[in-house]
Amino acid sequence: MLPSNWPNWSLIPITLGLVVVVVGLGLLLEPAVQAVTPVLEPTEEPAGFPTALPYAAAQSDGCVECHTNEQRLTDAGSAASDLPRLLIAADAPMTLHGRLGCVTCHKGIGTTQNIDAAHEGLVPNPSTHLQADTYCLPCHHDLRSQIPEHNIQTPHERILWGIHEDEEVCACSNCHGPVAHGEEPIRTHDFLAGYCIDCHERNNVPPERNRCSGCHVGPHDVSQAMDCETCHESTQTWSSVELAVHPMELKGRHGELNCFECHLRPDFRNISGFTCSDCHTKPHEFGGENCESCHVGGGEWKSIEAEGFDHLAIWQGYEHHEDVACEGCHFAGYDLSTECSSCHTPEEES
């Protein structure tokens, strides 16, 4: 607070003087502060770590204008047979990879209308083993060979070895497709069968790579000894089982069951005998352990197997016999025959 006899304007020179003092102290102390401040050295990238790609979406407008327009490609001299390969979806430039820009991965010059100049230095497929280290691995350098959360295994380890050792291996696009052109990576078995397997056969890839286990890691205890095709017939529903290899025909109620309702553990070789009594408790004392010797397999339990003997045919025309329960005749300790005298006293003796 200023003395009462000082004029108000005297605050101006006082304030300016304080500012000069603070600035002067800062200039005097700066060398001392720099001397005690540690110098931060830039972190060196690990050896072999890929460099970042130049982002060139803004320099790719010419590429997009031509390669999303079939007429412009035709006018530029593209053959009709090449159009499916050269034409990309109109919304492809807005996909995750498309937003990088054509020139980022394919090179060339995307700002000229001269066709020859636009394709100068073009990289047709940046995902081959010769180019992937430059164009794919800067972003995808941490590739897993095992994806346990989806029971999937991939040949990434083998492919990465080939890329780094300059050994010919398949291109990333062989499996993932031209992802920046609006195509999704492999998501269906139809695509797999029509694309990858044909390629494997042409290049003499070992046949085990074409089996389910070439990509899938089975969730069962016996997955190392049995391939998926041993039991499964459908690529859409894994619980669909090939009946030809199942020890019993899955019909009636058995056909409605889930695999693990019978296979309490995923070990499909550990059910002994494969008889009804492995799962079912016999509700009566007579008869053997094989329910199907009398009962219709997979049907209603009260239905009797017609093959071998037909109760209805035997007792047809005899009143009330069809209403008698099985236990009414087949009781413990009694060796029953089909003679009337087995149950009934003859009239001359009655």
C-alpha positions as CSV (number, residue, x, y, z in Angstrom):
1,M,0.0,0.0,0.0
2,L,1.4,3.4,-1.0
3,P,1.9,6.2,1.5
4,S,-0.9,8.7,1.5
5,N,1.2,11.6,0.2
6,W,2.4,9.6,-2.9
7,P,0.5,10.2,-6.2
8,N,-1.3,7.3,-7.9
9,W,0.7,7.5,-11.0
10,S,3.8,6.5,-9.1
11,L,2.6,2.8,-9.3
12,I,3.6,2.8,-13.0
13,P,7.4,3.3,-12.5
14,I,7.4,1.0,-9.5
15,T,5.8,-1.8,-11.5
16,L,8.2,-1.3,-14.5
17,G,11.1,-1.4,-12.1
18,L,10.0,-4.8,-10.6
19,V,9.6,-6.3,-14.1
20,V,13.2,-5.2,-15.0
21,V,14.5,-6.8,-11.8
22,V,12.8,-10.1,-12.4
23,V,14.0,-10.3,-16.0
24,G,17.5,-9.5,-15.0
25,L,17.5,-12.2,-12.3
26,G,16.3,-14.7,-14.9
27,L,19.1,-13.8,-17.3
28,L,21.7,-14.1,-14.6
29,L,20.4,-17.4,-13.3
30,E,19.8,-19.1,-16.7
31,P,23.4,-20.5,-17.1
32,A,23.3,-21.9,-13.6
33,V,20.0,-23.6,-14.2
34,Q,21.1,-25.1,-17.5
35,A,24.3,-26.4,-15.8
36,V,22.3,-28.5,-13.3
37,T,19.5,-29.6,-15.6
38,P,20.1,-33.2,-17.0
39,V,20.2,-33.4,-20.7
40,L,17.6,-35.8,-22.1
41,E,19.1,-38.0,-24.9
42,P,16.7,-39.4,-27.5
43,T,15.8,-43.0,-27.0
44,E,17.4,-45.2,-29.7
45,E,15.0,-47.5,-31.6
46,P,15.8,-51.2,-31.2
47,A,17.8,-52.7,-34.0
48,G,15.5,-53.9,-36.8
49,F,12.6,-51.8,-35.6
50,P,10.7,-50.7,-38.7
51,T,10.6,-47.0,-39.5
52,A,7.3,-45.1,-39.7
53,L,5.6,-44.9,-43.1
54,P,5.2,-41.5,-44.7
55,Y,1.5,-40.6,-44.6
56,A,0.5,-39.7,-48.1
57,A,-3.3,-39.7,-48.3
58,A,-3.3,-36.1,-49.5
59,Q,-1.1,-37.1,-52.4
60,S,-3.3,-40.0,-53.5
61,D,-6.4,-38.2,-54.9
62,G,-5.5,-39.0,-58.5
63,C,-5.2,-42.7,-57.7
64,V,-8.6,-42.8,-56.0
65,E,-10.4,-40.8,-58.8
66,C,-9.2,-43.4,-61.4
67,H,-9.3,-46.7,-59.5
68,T,-12.8,-46.2,-58.1
69,N,-14.2,-45.5,-61.6
70,E,-14.6,-48.3,-64.1
71,Q,-15.0,-46.0,-67.1
72,R,-11.9,-44.1,-66.3
73,L,-9.9,-47.3,-66.0
74,T,-11.2,-48.4,-69.4
75,D,-10.4,-45.1,-71.0
76,A,-6.9,-45.3,-69.6
77,G,-6.4,-48.6,-71.5
78,S,-7.1,-51.2,-68.8
79,A,-8.2,-54.6,-70.2
80,A,-11.6,-55.9,-69.2
81,S,-9.9,-58.9,-67.6
82,D,-7.8,-56.6,-65.4
83,L,-10.8,-54.5,-64.1
84,P,-11.7,-56.8,-61.1
85,R,-8.1,-56.4,-59.9
86,L,-7.7,-52.7,-60.6
87,L,-11.1,-51.5,-59.6
88,I,-11.6,-50.8,-55.8
89,A,-14.8,-50.1,-53.9
90,A,-15.9,-46.5,-53.7
91,D,-15.7,-46.5,-49.9
92,A,-12.4,-48.3,-49.8
93,P,-10.4,-45.0,-49.2
94,M,-12.3,-44.5,-46.0
95,T,-11.4,-47.9,-44.5
96,L,-8.7,-48.3,-41.8
97,H,-6.0,-49.1,-44.4
98,G,-7.5,-47.0,-47.2
99,R,-7.1,-43.8,-45.1
100,L,-3.3,-44.3,-45.3
101,G,-3.4,-43.2,-48.9
102,C,-2.5,-45.2,-52.0
103,V,0.9,-43.7,-52.4
104,T,1.9,-44.5,-48.8
105,C,2.1,-48.2,-49.7
106,H,2.1,-48.4,-53.5
107,K,4.4,-45.4,-54.3
108,G,3.9,-43.8,-57.7
109,I,2.7,-40.2,-58.1
110,G,-0.9,-39.6,-57.2
111,T,-1.1,-35.9,-58.1
112,T,-0.6,-36.2,-61.9
113,Q,-3.0,-36.9,-64.7
114,N,-0.2,-38.5,-66.8
115,I,-0.8,-42.2,-66.6
116,D,2.9,-43.2,-67.2
117,A,4.2,-40.7,-64.6
118,A,1.5,-41.7,-62.1
119,H,2.8,-45.3,-62.1
120,E,6.5,-44.6,-62.1
121,G,8.1,-46.6,-59.3
122,L,4.9,-48.4,-58.5
123,V,4.9,-51.2,-56.0
124,P,2.1,-53.5,-57.2
125,N,1.9,-55.6,-54.1
126,P,3.6,-54.1,-51.0
127,S,2.9,-57.2,-48.9
128,T,5.3,-59.6,-50.6
129,H,8.2,-61.0,-48.7
130,L,10.4,-58.5,-50.5
131,Q,8.3,-55.5,-49.5
132,A,6.4,-56.4,-46.3
133,D,9.3,-55.3,-44.1
134,T,8.9,-51.8,-45.5
135,Y,5.2,-51.5,-45.9
136,C,3.4,-53.9,-43.5
137,L,5.6,-54.5,-40.5
138,P,6.0,-50.9,-39.4
139,C,2.4,-51.2,-38.1
140,H,2.1,-55.0,-37.8
141,H,5.4,-55.8,-36.2
142,D,3.9,-57.6,-33.2
143,L,2.3,-60.6,-34.9
144,R,1.1,-63.6,-32.9
145,S,1.3,-67.2,-34.1
146,Q,-1.1,-68.5,-31.4
147,I,-4.4,-66.8,-30.8
148,P,-5.8,-68.9,-27.9
149,E,-8.8,-66.8,-27.2
150,H,-10.1,-67.9,-30.7
151,N,-8.5,-71.3,-30.8
152,I,-6.5,-70.2,-33.8
153,Q,-2.9,-70.7,-34.9
154,T,-1.3,-68.9,-37.8
155,P,2.0,-69.3,-39.9
156,H,3.1,-65.8,-38.9
157,E,6.3,-67.1,-37.3
158,R,7.3,-68.9,-40.5
159,I,6.4,-65.9,-42.7
160,L,8.3,-63.4,-40.6
161,W,11.4,-65.6,-40.7
162,G,11.1,-65.7,-44.5
163,I,10.7,-61.9,-44.7
164,H,13.7,-61.2,-42.4
165,E,15.9,-63.9,-44.1
166,D,14.9,-62.9,-47.6
167,E,13.4,-66.3,-48.2
168,E,10.4,-66.6,-50.5
169,V,7.2,-67.0,-48.4
170,C,3.6,-66.1,-49.2
171,A,2.5,-62.5,-49.1
172,C,0.4,-61.0,-46.4
173,S,-2.3,-60.4,-49.0
174,N,-2.4,-64.2,-49.8
175,C,-4.4,-64.6,-46.6
176,H,-5.6,-61.2,-45.7
177,G,-6.5,-60.0,-49.2
178,P,-6.0,-56.4,-50.4
179,V,-7.4,-54.9,-47.2
180,A,-7.1,-51.3,-48.4
181,H,-9.2,-52.1,-51.4
182,G,-12.4,-52.7,-49.4
183,E,-11.9,-56.4,-49.0
184,E,-12.1,-58.0,-45.6
185,P,-9.4,-60.5,-44.3
186,I,-10.3,-64.1,-44.2
187,R,-13.6,-64.5,-42.3
188,T,-15.3,-67.4,-44.0
189,H,-14.4,-71.0,-44.8
190,D,-15.8,-70.5,-48.3
191,F,-13.1,-67.9,-49.0
192,L,-10.6,-70.2,-47.4
193,A,-11.5,-73.2,-49.6
194,G,-11.7,-71.2,-52.8
195,Y,-8.5,-69.2,-52.3
196,C,-6.0,-70.4,-49.8
197,I,-6.3,-74.2,-50.3
198,D,-6.1,-73.9,-54.1
199,C,-2.9,-71.8,-53.6
200,H,-1.5,-74.4,-51.2
201,E,-2.1,-77.2,-53.7
202,R,-0.5,-75.3,-56.5
203,N,2.6,-74.6,-54.3
204,N,2.8,-78.1,-52.8
205,V,2.2,-76.9,-49.3
206,P,2.1,-80.0,-46.9
207,P,-1.4,-81.4,-46.9
208,E,-1.7,-81.1,-43.1
209,R,-1.9,-77.3,-43.5
210,N,-5.1,-77.8,-45.4
211,R,-6.8,-79.6,-42.5
212,C,-8.8,-77.8,-39.8
213,S,-5.8,-78.2,-37.5
214,G,-3.7,-76.1,-40.0
215,C,-5.5,-73.1,-38.5
216,H,-7.6,-74.3,-35.6
217,V,-6.3,-75.4,-32.2
218,G,-8.9,-78.0,-30.9
219,P,-10.4,-77.4,-27.5
220,H,-10.5,-81.1,-26.6
221,D,-8.1,-83.3,-24.7
222,V,-7.6,-85.4,-27.8
223,S,-7.1,-82.6,-30.3
224,Q,-3.5,-83.5,-30.8
225,A,-4.4,-87.1,-31.8
226,M,-7.7,-86.4,-33.7
227,D,-8.3,-83.9,-36.3
228,C,-11.5,-81.8,-36.3
229,E,-12.8,-83.6,-39.5
230,T,-12.8,-86.9,-37.6
231,C,-16.1,-85.9,-35.9
232,H,-17.2,-82.6,-37.3
233,E,-18.9,-82.2,-40.7
234,S,-19.9,-78.6,-40.7
235,T,-17.8,-75.5,-40.9
236,Q,-20.7,-73.4,-39.5
237,T,-21.8,-75.4,-36.5
238,W,-19.1,-77.2,-34.6
239,S,-21.6,-79.4,-32.7
240,S,-22.7,-81.1,-35.9
241,V,-21.1,-84.5,-35.9
242,E,-20.4,-86.9,-38.7
243,L,-22.5,-89.9,-37.8
244,A,-20.4,-92.4,-39.7
245,V,-17.6,-92.2,-37.1
246,H,-19.9,-92.0,-34.1
247,P,-20.2,-95.4,-32.2
248,M,-23.9,-95.1,-32.0
249,E,-26.5,-93.5,-34.4
250,L,-27.7,-90.2,-33.1
251,K,-31.4,-90.4,-33.8
252,G,-34.5,-89.6,-31.8
253,R,-33.7,-87.9,-28.4
254,H,-30.0,-88.8,-28.8
255,G,-29.9,-86.5,-31.9
256,E,-31.1,-83.6,-29.8
257,L,-28.4,-83.8,-27.3
258,N,-25.3,-81.5,-27.1
259,C,-22.0,-83.4,-27.3
260,F,-21.0,-82.5,-23.7
261,E,-24.2,-83.8,-22.3
262,C,-22.8,-87.3,-22.7
263,H,-19.1,-86.5,-23.0
264,L,-18.7,-84.9,-19.6
265,R,-15.0,-84.4,-20.3
266,P,-13.8,-83.5,-23.8
267,D,-12.1,-86.9,-24.1
268,F,-14.1,-88.7,-26.7
269,R,-12.2,-92.0,-26.4
270,N,-13.0,-92.5,-22.8
271,I,-16.5,-94.0,-22.9
272,S,-16.4,-97.8,-22.3
273,G,-18.5,-100.2,-24.2
274,F,-20.8,-97.7,-25.8
275,T,-23.9,-99.4,-24.5
276,C,-27.1,-97.8,-23.1
277,S,-26.1,-98.6,-19.6
278,D,-23.1,-96.2,-19.9
279,C,-25.5,-93.4,-19.6
280,H,-28.9,-94.9,-18.6
281,T,-29.9,-96.7,-15.4
282,K,-32.1,-99.7,-16.1
283,P,-35.5,-99.2,-14.4
284,H,-36.3,-102.9,-14.2
285,E,-34.6,-106.1,-13.1
286,F,-35.4,-108.3,-16.1
287,G,-33.5,-108.1,-19.4
288,G,-29.9,-107.5,-20.2
289,E,-27.7,-104.4,-20.1
290,N,-28.4,-103.5,-23.8
291,C,-31.7,-101.6,-23.8
292,E,-31.9,-101.8,-27.5
293,S,-32.4,-105.6,-27.4
294,C,-36.0,-104.7,-26.6
295,H,-36.5,-101.0,-26.9
296,V,-36.5,-98.9,-30.1
297,G,-33.2,-97.0,-30.0
298,G,-33.6,-93.3,-29.6
299,G,-37.4,-93.5,-29.5
300,E,-39.9,-93.7,-26.7
301,W,-38.7,-96.1,-24.0
302,K,-42.1,-97.9,-24.0
303,S,-41.7,-98.7,-27.7
304,I,-40.6,-102.3,-28.4
305,E,-38.1,-103.2,-31.1
306,A,-40.1,-105.0,-33.8
307,E,-37.0,-106.8,-35.2
308,G,-36.6,-110.2,-33.6
309,F,-40.1,-110.3,-32.0
310,D,-43.2,-108.3,-32.3
311,H,-45.4,-108.3,-29.3
312,L,-48.4,-106.9,-31.1
313,A,-48.2,-109.7,-33.7
314,I,-47.9,-112.3,-31.0
315,W,-50.8,-111.1,-28.9
316,Q,-53.0,-109.6,-31.6
317,G,-56.6,-110.5,-31.1
318,Y,-56.2,-111.4,-27.4
319,E,-58.2,-108.9,-25.3
320,H,-56.4,-106.8,-22.8
321,H,-52.8,-108.1,-23.5
322,E,-51.8,-104.8,-25.1
323,D,-52.7,-103.0,-22.0
324,V,-50.4,-105.0,-19.7
325,A,-47.2,-103.3,-18.6
326,C,-43.9,-105.0,-19.4
327,E,-43.4,-105.8,-15.7
328,G,-46.7,-107.6,-15.6
329,C,-45.2,-110.5,-17.5
330,H,-41.4,-109.9,-17.3
331,F,-40.9,-110.1,-13.6
332,A,-37.7,-111.1,-11.8
333,G,-36.8,-114.7,-11.7
334,Y,-39.4,-115.9,-14.2
335,D,-38.3,-117.3,-17.5
336,L,-41.3,-116.4,-19.6
337,S,-42.3,-118.1,-22.8
338,T,-45.0,-117.1,-25.3
339,E,-47.3,-120.0,-24.3
340,C,-50.6,-119.0,-22.7
341,S,-50.0,-121.5,-20.0
342,S,-47.0,-119.5,-18.9
343,C,-49.4,-117.1,-17.2
344,H,-52.9,-118.7,-17.6
345,T,-54.3,-121.9,-16.1
346,P,-55.8,-124.0,-18.9
347,E,-59.6,-124.2,-18.7
348,E,-59.7,-128.0,-18.2
349,E,-57.5,-127.6,-15.1
350,S,-59.4,-124.6,-13.7
